Amino acid sequence: MKPLVPVSAGARILLGTGFFVVFIGAWAAATYSGWVPPLFLANPGKTVIAGWSLLTEFGFAGDIAVTIARVVGGFLIAAAIAVPLGLMMGAFKSVEAFFEPFISFARYLPASAFIPLLILWAGVGEAQKLSVIFIGTFFQIVIMVAVIAGATRMDLVEAAYTLGARSRGIVRRVIIPSAAPQVMETLRLVLGWAWTYVIVAELIGATSGIGHMIMDSQRLLDTGQMIFGIVVIGVIGLVTDFLFKALNRALFPWATL
């Protein structure tokens, strides 16, 4: 083990899988031994049985699809507005001076605090869920993209000016290609926050979704179903994470050189 020295792909898979094995082993040891009562934590076997029951008897697949649609919808709306605004703020200091104070103020406001207002304004339908995700991710994306765009190497900008580029060309041919890989990485990270916000939104005033199922299971004291719902979120997030990384490598191969 040496600092910052990469490991092989095989070793990475082995180490990553090993942690899951250790984690599940510790969970099994704590529950099957009776050290943690079933009321507080279901064992792995009971969790699998509860999950199978949810999928085959209670239509949990539909709840999963609803939650995924909410996350994707709210996140895409936020990203479609936030990324261009962040690029403009990073590229032009006058735009940054105009927007940055409010963006910095708003990004500290917890999206969950807006839920009562959003229920009042938009009801308990899909608009409320999408709005919570939008508020929770939009301002974070803007400020992170602005920082990335603003860190573009000045020697590249000066070289473009020397070759006759104008402001629009600098943004289109220098700043955007330079920032794009890191912007994609930012979107990958913020997507994880979107999942947090959608579950919070679904815990209040929802009739479908993973969060709604978890809340119903809590009322029944069914920790197996609750844990299965949480695991499903983690699995979807892990798959999405790998897809984002693969897309980043495919779209921006120069960033991995």
C-alpha positions as CSV (number, residue, x, y, z in Angstrom):
1,M,0.0,0.0,0.0
2,K,1.4,3.3,-1.1
3,P,-0.3,6.7,-1.1
4,L,-2.1,7.6,-4.4
5,V,-0.9,4.5,-6.1
6,P,-3.8,2.9,-8.1
7,V,-4.8,-0.7,-7.7
8,S,-5.7,-3.1,-10.5
9,A,-9.3,-3.5,-11.6
10,G,-9.3,-7.1,-10.2
11,A,-8.0,-6.0,-6.8
12,R,-10.6,-3.2,-6.7
13,I,-13.5,-5.6,-7.4
14,L,-12.1,-8.0,-4.8
15,L,-11.7,-5.4,-2.1
16,G,-15.0,-3.8,-2.8
17,T,-16.8,-7.1,-2.7
18,G,-14.9,-8.1,0.4
19,F,-16.3,-5.1,2.4
20,F,-19.9,-6.2,1.5
21,V,-19.1,-9.7,2.7
22,V,-17.7,-8.4,6.0
23,F,-20.7,-6.1,6.5
24,I,-23.3,-8.8,5.8
25,G,-21.4,-11.2,8.1
26,A,-21.4,-8.7,10.9
27,W,-25.1,-8.0,10.4
28,A,-25.9,-11.8,10.4
29,A,-23.8,-12.3,13.5
30,A,-25.5,-9.5,15.4
31,T,-29.0,-10.6,14.5
32,Y,-28.9,-14.4,14.4
33,S,-27.0,-14.5,17.8
34,G,-29.9,-12.5,19.4
35,W,-27.5,-9.7,20.4
36,V,-29.9,-7.3,18.5
37,P,-33.6,-8.1,18.9
38,P,-35.6,-8.7,15.7
39,L,-37.9,-5.7,16.7
40,F,-35.0,-3.4,16.1
41,L,-33.1,-5.1,13.3
42,A,-34.3,-8.0,11.1
43,N,-31.8,-10.7,10.1
44,P,-30.6,-11.0,6.5
45,G,-32.9,-14.0,5.8
46,K,-36.0,-12.3,7.1
47,T,-35.1,-9.2,5.1
48,V,-34.9,-11.2,1.9
49,I,-38.2,-12.9,2.6
50,A,-39.8,-9.5,3.4
51,G,-38.4,-8.1,0.1
52,W,-39.7,-11.1,-1.9
53,S,-43.1,-10.6,-0.3
54,L,-43.1,-6.9,-1.2
55,L,-42.2,-7.6,-4.8
56,T,-44.6,-10.5,-5.4
57,E,-47.6,-9.5,-3.2
58,F,-47.6,-5.8,-2.7
59,G,-46.5,-4.3,-6.0
60,F,-43.2,-2.9,-4.7
61,A,-41.8,-2.8,-8.2
62,G,-44.3,-0.1,-9.0
63,D,-43.1,1.9,-6.0
64,I,-39.5,1.6,-7.2
65,A,-40.4,2.8,-10.7
66,V,-42.3,5.8,-9.3
67,T,-39.4,6.8,-7.1
68,I,-36.9,6.5,-9.9
69,A,-39.1,8.6,-12.2
70,R,-39.3,11.3,-9.5
71,V,-35.6,11.3,-9.0
72,V,-34.8,11.4,-12.7
73,G,-37.4,14.1,-13.4
74,G,-36.4,16.5,-10.6
75,F,-32.7,16.0,-11.2
76,L,-32.9,16.5,-14.9
77,I,-34.9,19.7,-14.5
78,A,-32.4,21.0,-12.0
79,A,-29.4,20.1,-14.1
80,A,-30.8,21.5,-17.3
81,I,-31.0,24.9,-15.7
82,A,-28.1,24.8,-13.2
83,V,-25.3,23.6,-15.5
84,P,-25.7,26.4,-18.1
85,L,-26.0,29.0,-15.3
86,G,-23.0,27.6,-13.5
87,L,-20.9,27.7,-16.7
88,M,-21.9,31.3,-17.3
89,M,-21.0,32.2,-13.7
90,G,-17.7,30.6,-14.0
91,A,-16.9,32.1,-17.4
92,F,-18.1,35.7,-16.7
93,K,-17.3,37.4,-13.4
94,S,-20.1,39.9,-13.8
95,V,-22.6,37.1,-14.0
96,E,-21.0,35.5,-11.0
97,A,-21.2,38.7,-9.0
98,F,-24.9,39.0,-9.8
99,F,-26.0,35.5,-8.9
100,E,-23.4,34.2,-6.5
101,P,-24.6,35.9,-3.3
102,F,-28.1,34.6,-3.6
103,I,-26.9,31.1,-4.7
104,S,-24.6,30.9,-1.8
105,F,-27.4,31.9,0.5
106,A,-30.0,29.5,-1.0
107,R,-27.8,26.5,-1.0
108,Y,-27.7,26.5,2.8
109,L,-31.5,26.3,3.1
110,P,-32.5,22.7,3.8
111,A,-34.9,21.4,1.1
112,S,-36.9,19.5,3.7
113,A,-37.8,22.7,5.4
114,F,-39.7,23.7,2.3
115,I,-42.0,20.6,2.3
116,P,-44.8,22.3,4.3
117,L,-44.8,25.3,2.0
118,L,-44.6,23.1,-1.1
119,I,-47.6,21.0,0.1
120,L,-49.5,24.3,0.6
121,W,-48.5,25.6,-2.9
122,A,-48.5,22.4,-5.0
123,G,-50.4,19.9,-2.9
124,V,-49.1,16.4,-2.3
125,G,-48.8,15.4,-6.0
126,E,-45.8,14.9,-8.2
127,A,-45.1,18.7,-8.4
128,Q,-44.3,18.8,-4.7
129,K,-41.9,15.8,-4.9
130,L,-40.1,17.3,-8.0
131,S,-39.9,20.7,-6.3
132,V,-38.2,19.2,-3.2
133,I,-35.6,17.5,-5.4
134,F,-35.1,20.6,-7.5
135,I,-34.5,22.8,-4.5
136,G,-32.2,20.3,-2.9
137,T,-30.0,19.9,-6.0
138,F,-30.2,23.0,-8.1
139,F,-28.2,25.5,-6.0
140,Q,-25.5,22.9,-5.2
141,I,-25.0,22.1,-8.9
142,V,-24.8,25.8,-9.8
143,I,-22.1,26.7,-7.3
144,M,-20.1,23.5,-8.0
145,V,-20.2,24.0,-11.8
146,A,-19.3,27.6,-11.4
147,V,-16.2,26.7,-9.4
148,I,-15.2,24.1,-12.0
149,A,-15.6,26.5,-15.0
150,G,-13.8,29.3,-13.1
151,A,-10.8,27.0,-12.6
152,T,-10.2,26.6,-16.4
153,R,-6.5,27.0,-17.1
154,M,-5.7,30.6,-18.2
155,D,-2.9,29.4,-20.6
156,L,-5.6,27.7,-22.7
157,V,-7.8,30.8,-22.7
158,E,-4.9,33.0,-23.7
159,A,-3.8,30.6,-26.4
160,A,-7.4,30.7,-27.8
161,Y,-7.4,34.5,-27.8
162,T,-4.0,34.4,-29.6
163,L,-5.6,32.3,-32.3
164,G,-8.4,34.8,-32.8
165,A,-11.2,33.3,-30.7
166,R,-13.9,35.6,-29.3
167,S,-15.7,35.3,-26.0
168,R,-18.3,32.9,-27.3
169,G,-15.6,30.8,-28.8
170,I,-13.7,30.7,-25.6
171,V,-16.7,29.4,-23.7
172,R,-17.7,26.9,-26.4
173,R,-14.2,25.6,-27.4
174,V,-12.2,26.0,-24.2
175,I,-14.2,26.3,-21.0
176,I,-16.9,23.8,-21.7
177,P,-14.6,21.0,-23.0
178,S,-12.2,21.6,-20.1
179,A,-15.0,21.6,-17.5
180,A,-17.2,18.9,-18.9
181,P,-15.6,15.8,-17.3
182,Q,-15.7,17.4,-13.8
183,V,-19.2,18.7,-14.4
184,M,-20.3,15.1,-15.1
185,E,-18.6,14.0,-11.9
186,T,-20.4,16.7,-10.0
187,L,-23.7,15.5,-11.4
188,R,-22.9,12.0,-10.3
189,L,-22.3,13.1,-6.8
190,V,-25.3,15.4,-6.6
191,L,-27.6,12.6,-7.9
192,G,-26.9,10.8,-4.6
193,W,-28.3,13.8,-2.8
194,A,-31.4,13.7,-5.0
195,W,-32.2,10.3,-3.6
196,T,-32.1,11.6,-0.1
197,Y,-34.5,14.4,-0.9
198,V,-37.0,12.2,-2.8
199,I,-37.2,9.8,0.2
200,V,-37.8,12.7,2.6
201,A,-40.6,14.0,0.3
202,E,-42.2,10.6,0.1
203,L,-42.3,10.2,3.8
204,I,-44.8,13.0,4.0
205,G,-48.1,13.0,2.1
206,A,-47.2,10.3,-0.4
207,T,-49.3,7.4,-1.6
208,S,-46.6,5.6,-3.5
209,G,-42.8,5.3,-3.7
210,I,-40.1,3.7,-1.7
211,G,-40.3,6.3,1.0
212,H,-44.0,5.7,1.4
213,M,-43.4,1.9,1.7
214,I,-40.7,2.5,4.4
215,M,-43.1,4.7,6.4
216,D,-45.9,2.1,6.2
217,S,-43.5,-0.6,7.3
218,Q,-42.4,1.6,10.3
219,R,-46.0,1.7,11.4
220,L,-46.1,-2.1,11.3
221,L,-42.7,-2.4,13.0
222,D,-41.5,-4.5,10.1
223,T,-37.8,-3.8,10.0
224,G,-37.3,-6.4,7.3
225,Q,-39.3,-4.4,4.8
226,M,-37.7,-1.2,5.9
227,I,-34.2,-2.5,5.5
228,F,-35.1,-4.0,2.1
229,G,-36.3,-0.7,0.9
230,I,-33.1,1.0,2.0
231,V,-31.0,-1.7,0.3
232,V,-33.0,-1.2,-2.9
233,I,-32.1,2.5,-2.8
234,G,-28.4,1.6,-2.3
235,V,-28.4,-0.9,-5.2
236,I,-30.0,1.5,-7.6
237,G,-27.6,4.2,-6.5
238,L,-24.6,1.9,-7.0
239,V,-25.8,0.9,-10.5
240,T,-26.4,4.6,-11.4
241,D,-22.9,5.4,-10.1
242,F,-21.2,2.8,-12.4
243,L,-23.3,4.0,-15.3
244,F,-22.3,7.6,-14.7
245,K,-18.6,6.6,-14.6
246,A,-18.9,4.6,-17.8
247,L,-20.7,7.5,-19.5
248,N,-18.0,9.9,-18.4
249,R,-15.2,7.7,-19.8
250,A,-17.1,7.3,-23.1
251,L,-17.9,11.0,-23.5
252,F,-14.6,12.4,-22.3
253,P,-11.8,9.9,-23.0
254,W,-9.2,12.7,-22.8
255,A,-10.0,13.2,-19.1
256,T,-8.7,9.7,-18.3
257,L,-5.4,10.0,-20.1
